[in-house]
């Protein structure tokens, strides 16, 4: 985890965790469905806000990304990660702060994705 002095760091997906990127229009439903069982969630406030859940390595290997309406970046893809205390303001921040592991249960995340309206997918 980066320090405040380091600011946002670019860390590789597939080394400590796997990233699951969910578009904003679905992420709100997923957050509601998961409730307090959600692990840490990154919010990348770019032109199109993207929410990123972190799950254990290899957990999404067999997921049909198009059907679930998510994008799971290949190992080595850079993910912007802020210091643990950055939970507000513009830019990249934690929407749900990190906990002891910071990881969301991949089974619960998949179930939440299956229960929320698709409305569009990553191309």
N, C-alpha and C positions, 0 to 999 in steps of 0.2 A: 504494500500500500504506500503510495507516495506521501511524503510529508507536506506540510503547508508550504514550506520553503521551496520544495520542488514543483509545486503546482500540479497541473494535469500532466500525467505521464502517458506515454504510448506503450501499452503492454500487449504482448502477443496472446491472442486467444489460443487455446489448446495446450497451454503450458501448465497453468494452475487451475483453470476452469474453462468451460465452454460457454460462449456467449449465445444468447437467443435474442435476436432483435425483433421487436414487435412495433408496427406502426401505431401512432398515437390513437387513431380512431378505434383500435382494438384494445390497446393497452389499458385504457380506463376500465373496460369491462373485465379484463383479466385481473387487474388489481382488486376490483370489487369482489370478484369470485374468490380470489385467494385470501383476501382479508389479512388477518394477522399471521397467516401461514406463509406469506410471501417472504422470500429472502431478499437480499439487497437488490435494488433496481437503480440502474443508471439512467439518467435522462440527458440525452444529447439534444440541446436546443438549437438545431440548425434550421435551415429553411423549412424542412419537414421534421418536426420533433420525432425522435426515435427513442423508444424505451428498450433497455437491455437488461435481461435477467441473466444471472450467472448460475450455471448448473455444473454438476460433476462431469469430469472428462468422459467422453464417449457416450453419454446418456442420450444424446440426440442423433446418434449415428444412423438409426433406422427410421427416423421421422421423415414423413413426406412433407417437406417444407411448403410446397405449393398448397397442399390440402389444408395445412394448419395456418397458412397465411403468415409465415415467419421467415426469417433468414438466419441461418446458422453459419457464420463465417468459417471458412476453412482454417485449420490450424496455422498459426503464424500471422493471421490477419491482425492488424493493429487495432486495438480498442483503446479509446481515451478513457483513462481512469483518474478521477480527482482524489485528493486527500479525503480521508474518512469523515472529516468534519465539514466538508463542503456540501451542505444540504439546502442551500437557498441561492437565489440570485440567478443571473443569466449564465449562459454557457453550459458546460458539462458539469453535472452535479449528481448527488445521490438523491433520488426521490424517496427511496426507502433506504435508510442508513444500513451500513454493514453491521452484522452481528458477529458472534463467535466464529462462524464459518462463512457467513455472507451468502451461502448458496441456497437456492430454492430447490425444493424437491422436484426432480424432473417429472415424476409421475403426476404430481398435483398441477404443475405448470401445463403439462400436456392436456390434462383433463379440463383445466380452465380454458385453454385454447379451443378445445372441442366444444365447449359450452357457450362460447361467445360468438356473436355475429361476425361473419367473415367480411363481407362488404368490400373486398378488394384484397389484392395480394401483392407481394413483391414480384417484380418482373425479373 
